[in-house]
Each structure stands twice: as structure tokens, then as C-alpha cells.
Amino acid sequence: MSGEQVRSGGRPRWPMLVYAVVAALVIGSAFTLSAQSAQDGDSDLRSTLTLIAPAGAGGGWDTFTREQQAAMRADGIVNNATVLNIPGAGGTIGLGKFSTLDGQASNLLTTGTVMTGAIALNDSPVALTDVRPLARVSEEYDIIVVPADSPYETIDDLIVDWEQDPGGFPFTGGSAGGLDHLIVADLAIRAGIDPTQITYLPQSGGGEAIQVLSSGDARAAVSGYNEFADQIEAGRMRGLAVVSPERIEGIDLPTLIEQGYDVSMTNWRGFLAPAGITDEEFAELEAIVTETAQSPEWQEAMERNRWTDVFLTGPELVDFIEEDTRQNEALIEELGL
């Protein structure tokens, strides 16, 4: 069975020392280059900027980061924007490494809902507010899918079998403690299923979740619509529900709410800046992400990926992140994860 299994209230432990060693071995050279660029006096952040996606290729964070990279380049906002992937543990491996880049302004880390939940679940020693929250940029809603040859046509169909054997009905999706995991656990509660008895197979990206579902190791999957869209259009997967308060234009799926399950969660994404940078550097980074968010290339990417503009910076962003963190911590505790 692919991925680490999360079941029966067992909390997966991710020793941060192990993460640090692995991350250092795998990506240390890339960060050395980035750090050297900063030390060599590259004060013009519009010349070179490293965008760090704390997940594997093909997932939501990776797609968001590469769309940002493309917009920065196409609209001449940053001359050389590059992407570095550091997958694992809901982004906390990337966050841990990013926290060591004190004062190195030519690096940004992609963040969002998934990371706030993973920080709580993995007991990460680093929080989002230990670095510098820069911007909330976009949000999207998850969908629930099954293989095209699955007998389930509706969420009710799926739950009939799920409630009979919660532990023997694996779901897959993003990292443990992330949005996808919380959705599955919350749906279990709404369906009268003990969330500590469910089986969830966490993956580092949407591409891996697709493989796990396609192989039969999972019965259903949860992630952003964009990660499953090609599979649905090709007839390989069937969508059962969108996890939003109301139907989404361009996504022909009923909500969980209209099917009788009061579950709705949003997946926001944005950027963090390193701690220890100057106010002038922070202001320049804020200007870069603001211009990118307003650019024609990014607006096209938002429409193409069915993302929603929720741009936010400044003290309001810090307040938002603190509240989002509190809500996710409370939900994780309630769900017994």
C-alpha cells in the first residue's frame, strides 16, 4: 500500500531532526547557490528570485508556484524566477529549511492551509509567524473523486460502504493533517463515522494521490479540482462532490452540503518571506507579489485553474494566519488526529 497509513487516531510523528538531515542532503546544494547569490550582493530582487514549493511535482503547491513563476517572467516582474521543490510532511520540511535562510531575501516559500494543519499535527518547531508572512494570493476548493469503474455514483453510495468498515476503506490525498485529510475526517463525523477509525493514505502531491487511487490502494481521493481535472475529462475518474459552500462555476459537481453533509473548507495559498530581511527588502517582495497578482498572465492562470482571488498582505494577513492556525489546531484536536 502506497504512502504512510494514518489510522485509528494514530498520529504520524515526523522527527524534525530526520527531516533536517534529509533536506540538507537532498537540497543543500541548491540552497547554497541561493544563499551565495544573496551574499554576492544581489540587492535587486527583480533580477533573481527562488520560489520554493514545499511539495512534489504535480500537486497544488507546485502548480501554484510554477504559475507564479510564469507570470513573473512573462510580465517582466522578475527576470529570473526559479522553482525549487522540497516535498514532505505537509510543507514542514520546506518550512524548516526555509527558516534557516535568515536575511536571504531572494527566496520565497509557498504556504497555505495545508501547512497550518501540518504544523499542528507534526509538532513542527517552526510556525508561519516565525518567518515573515508575505501574501495570501488565491484559494480553491477540493473535490472528492473515485475511479471511473467504481460503483459509487454519489457520496451517499460511498458512505454506505465506508460506514460498514471505516478502517478498510482507504482514502488518499495530500499530507497528514492537511486540508484533504481534515475534509475526510470531518465528513466521517457528519456521516456518523468515528474519525479515529478511518484510514487515510497521505501523499506529497496530487500526482501521487492519482497513482494510489488508480492502483486500487485507495477507494476514494480528495484534492483540488485542478489536480483531477484531466483524469475526469479523460473518463478515468468520477467526481462525487465539491467541498465548497455553493456550486463552483465550471465544475459540474454538487456540493457536500447539498447532499446532506455540512462540510466546506477552503484551500488558500500564498507566500512567506525569510526572517531577518530588511523592511526595504520586504516592501520590495510585497511589491513583486502584488504586481504579479495583478498581471494579465496571473489572471489567466487563475481562470484556467479555477482559483479565486483572495489577495491579502500586511497586519490583516498575520491576523488571518493566526486565526486559520487556531481553527485547524482545534479541528485536529476534535477529530482525534
C-alpha positions in Angstrom: 0.0 0.0 0.0 1.5 3.3 -1.0 2.1 6.1 1.4 2.1 6.1 5.2 -1.2 4.9 6.6 -2.9 7.1 9.2 -5.5 5.1 11.2 -7.2 4.7 14.5 -6.3 8.0 15.9 -2.6 7.2 15.4 -0.6 10.5 15.0 2.2 10.1 12.5 5.4 11.5 14.0 7.8 13.3 11.7 11.1 13.8 13.7 12.3 17.2 12.6 15.9 16.2 13.1 15.5 13.4 10.5 13.8 16.0 8.2 16.6 18.4 8.6 19.2 15.8 7.7 17.3 14.5 4.7 16.6 18.0 3.5 20.2 19.0 3.9 21.5 16.1 1.9 19.0 16.4 -0.9 18.7 20.1 -1.4 21.6 21.6 0.5 23.5 22.4 -2.7 20.5 24.3 -4.2 20.2 26.5 -1.1 23.9 27.1 -1.1 23.6 28.6 -4.5 20.7 30.7 -3.5 22.5 31.9 -0.4 25.6 32.7 -2.3 23.6 34.8 -4.7 22.4 36.9 -1.7 25.9 37.2 -0.3 27.3 38.3 -3.7 25.2 41.5 -3.3 22.2 40.7 -5.4 20.2 43.5 -3.9 17.9 43.7 -7.0 15.2 41.1 -6.1 13.7 41.6 -9.5 16.8 40.0 -11.0 16.8 36.6 -9.3 14.2 35.1 -7.0 13.8 31.5 -5.9 10.3 30.3 -5.3 10.2 27.2 -3.0 7.3 24.8 -3.5 7.2 22.6 -0.3 5.7 19.6 -2.2 6.3 17.3 -5.0 5.7 17.9 -8.7 2.1 17.9 -9.9 0.4 19.0 -6.8 -1.4 22.2 -5.9 1.5 24.0 -4.3 3.8 23.0 -7.3 1.2 24.2 -9.8 0.6 27.5 -7.9 4.3 28.2 -7.6 5.1 27.5 -11.3 2.1 29.6 -12.4 3.6 32.4 -10.3 7.0 31.8 -11.8 5.5 32.0 -15.3 3.6 35.2 -14.5 6.7 36.9 -13.0 8.7 36.1 -16.1 6.1 36.8 -18.8 5.2 40.2 -17.4 8.8 41.2 -16.7 8.3 41.5 -13.0 11.3 39.2 -12.1 13.9 38.4 -14.7 15.0 35.0 -13.4 12.4 33.4 -11.2 13.2 29.7 -10.4 11.3 27.0 -8.6 12.7 24.6 -6.1 10.7 21.6 -4.8 11.1 20.4 -1.2 8.4 17.9 -0.6 7.3 16.2 2.6 5.2 16.4 5.8 2.7 18.9 4.6 5.3 21.5 3.8 7.0 21.4 7.2 10.3 20.0 5.8 10.4 23.0 3.4 9.4 25.4 6.2 12.1 24.0 8.5 14.8 24.5 5.8 13.3 27.9 4.9 13.6 29.1 8.5 17.4 28.8 8.2 17.6 31.3 5.4 17.6 34.2 7.8 18.2 37.5 6.0 18.3 35.9 2.5 15.6 37.9 0.8 16.0 36.3 -2.7 13.9 33.3 -1.5 10.1 32.9 -1.1 8.3 29.9 0.3 4.8 28.9 -0.9 2.4 28.2 2.0 -1.3 27.8 2.8 -4.0 25.9 4.6 -2.2 22.6 4.3 0.9 23.9 6.1 -1.0 25.3 9.1 -2.6 21.9 9.7 0.6 20.0 9.2 2.5 22.3 11.7 0.0 21.3 14.4 -0.2 17.6 13.5 3.6 17.2 13.2 4.5 19.3 16.2 6.7 21.4 14.0 9.1 23.6 16.0 8.7 26.3 13.3 5.4 28.3 12.8 4.4 30.5 9.9 4.9 33.5 12.1 8.5 32.6 12.9 9.3 33.7 9.3 7.5 36.6 7.6 4.0 36.1 6.1 4.1 38.0 2.8 0.8 37.5 1.0 -2.3 35.3 0.6 -2.9 35.1 -3.1 -5.6 32.6 -4.1 -7.9 29.9 -2.9 -9.6 26.9 -4.3 -11.9 24.1 -3.1 -11.3 20.4 -3.0 -13.3 17.7 -4.7 -13.9 14.0 -3.9 -13.3 11.5 -6.7 -13.4 7.8 -7.2 -12.2 5.6 -10.2 -14.5 5.7 -13.2 -15.2 2.0 -12.7 -16.2 2.5 -9.0 -19.8 1.5 -8.1 -20.2 4.8 -6.3 -22.3 7.5 -8.2 -23.0 9.7 -5.1 -21.5 10.4 -1.7 -24.4 8.5 -0.1 -23.4 5.4 -2.2 -19.8 5.7 -0.9 -20.8 6.3 2.7 -22.9 3.1 2.8 -19.8 1.0 2.3 -17.5 3.3 4.3 -19.5 3.2 7.5 -19.5 -0.6 7.4 -15.7 -0.8 7.5 -14.1 2.6 8.1 -10.6 1.2 8.5 -10.9 -1.0 5.4 -12.0 1.9 3.2 -8.8 3.9 2.4 -9.0 7.5 1.3 -5.9 9.2 -0.2 -5.0 12.9 -0.7 -2.4 15.3 0.5 -0.3 15.3 3.6 -1.4 14.1 7.0 -3.1 16.9 8.8 -3.6 18.9 5.7 -6.8 20.1 4.2 -7.6 16.9 2.3 -7.1 14.8 5.5 -9.3 17.2 7.5 -12.1 17.0 5.0 -12.1 13.2 5.1 -12.2 13.3 8.9 -14.9 15.9 9.0 -17.0 14.1 6.5 -16.7 11.0 8.7 -18.1 12.9 11.6 -21.0 14.2 9.6 -21.7 10.7 8.4 -21.7 9.3 11.9 -18.3 7.5 11.5 -15.7 7.6 14.2 -12.9 9.7 12.6 -10.2 7.9 14.7 -11.1 4.7 12.9 -10.7 5.9 9.3 -7.8 5.0 7.1 -6.1 7.9 5.2 -3.0 7.5 2.9 -1.2 10.8 2.8 0.8 11.8 -0.3 3.2 14.6 -1.1 1.3 15.7 -4.2 -1.7 15.3 -6.4 0.2 13.2 -8.9 0.9 10.6 -6.2 -2.7 10.6 -5.0 -3.8 9.8 -8.5 -1.4 6.9 -8.7 -2.6 5.5 -5.4 -6.2 5.7 -6.4 -5.6 4.3 -9.9 -3.7 1.3 -8.4 -6.6 0.4 -6.2 -4.8 1.1 -2.9 -7.4 3.7 -2.1 -11.1 3.7 -2.7 -11.5 7.5 -3.0 -9.3 10.6 -3.2 -9.6 14.2 -2.1 -7.7 17.1 -3.5 -8.1 20.3 -5.6 -10.2 20.1 -8.7 -7.3 21.1 -10.9 -5.3 18.1 -9.8 -8.0 15.7 -11.0 -9.5 17.6 -13.9 -7.6 15.8 -16.7 -8.4 12.4 -15.2 -12.1 13.3 -15.0 -12.2 14.7 -18.6 -10.4 11.6 -19.8 -13.0 9.4 -18.2 -10.6 7.7 -15.8 -12.1 9.3 -12.7 -15.6 10.3 -11.5 -16.2 13.4 -9.3 -18.7 12.9 -6.5 -18.7 16.3 -4.7 -17.0 19.7 -4.4 -16.2 20.8 -0.9 -17.5 24.4 -1.2 -20.4 26.3 0.3 -22.1 26.5 -3.1 -21.5 25.2 -6.6 -18.4 26.4 -8.4 -18.8 27.8 -12.0 -17.1 25.5 -14.4 -17.1 22.5 -12.0 -20.2 20.3 -12.7 -20.4 18.7 -9.3 -22.8 19.0 -6.4 -21.6 20.3 -3.0 -21.3 18.1 0.0 -23.7 20.5 1.7 -26.5 19.9 -0.8 -26.0 16.2 -0.5 -26.7 16.5 3.3 -23.2 16.7 4.7 -22.3 20.1 6.2 -18.6 20.2 5.2 -17.0 23.1 3.5 -13.3 24.1 3.6 -11.2 26.4 1.5 -7.6 25.9 0.5 -5.7 29.2 0.4 -2.2 29.6 -0.9 0.4 32.4 -0.7 4.0 33.2 0.2 6.3 33.6 3.1 9.4 35.7 3.2 12.6 34.9 5.2 13.0 36.3 8.7 15.8 38.8 9.2 15.4 40.7 6.0 15.2 44.5 6.0 12.0 46.4 5.8 13.1 47.7 2.4 13.6 44.1 1.1 10.2 43.1 2.5 8.5 46.0 0.8 10.1 45.1 -2.5 9.0 41.5 -2.2 5.5 42.6 -1.3 5.5 44.9 -4.4 6.7 41.9 -6.6 3.9 39.6 -5.5 1.3 42.4 -5.7 2.3 43.2 -9.3 2.3 39.5 -10.2 -1.2 39.1 -8.7 -2.5 41.9 -10.9 -0.7 40.8 -14.1 -2.6 39.5 -17.1 -0.6 36.3 -17.1 -1.7 35.5 -13.5 -5.3 36.5 -14.1 -5.4 34.0 -17.0 -3.8 31.3 -14.7 -6.5 32.0 -12.1 -9.2 31.5 -14.6 -7.6 28.4 -16.1 -7.1 26.7 -12.7 -10.5 27.9 -11.4 -8.8 29.7 -8.5 -10.3 32.6 -6.6 -8.5 35.9 -5.9 -8.2 36.5 -2.1 -5.1 38.7 -2.2 -4.1 40.0 1.3 -1.0 41.5 2.8 0.1 43.4 5.9 -1.2 43.1 9.5 -4.5 41.6 8.3 -2.6 38.7 6.8 -0.9 38.0 10.1 -4.2 38.1 11.8 -5.7 35.7 9.2 -2.9 33.2 9.5 -3.1 33.2 13.3 -6.9 32.6 13.1 -6.5 29.9 10.4 -3.9 28.2 12.6 -6.2 28.2 15.7 -9.1 26.8 13.7 -7.0 24.0 12.2 -5.5 23.1 15.6 -9.0 22.9 17.1 -10.3 20.8 14.3 -7.3 18.4 14.5 -7.9 18.0 18.3 -11.7 17.5 17.7 -11.0 14.9 15.1 -8.6 13.0 17.3 -5.8 13.1 14.7 
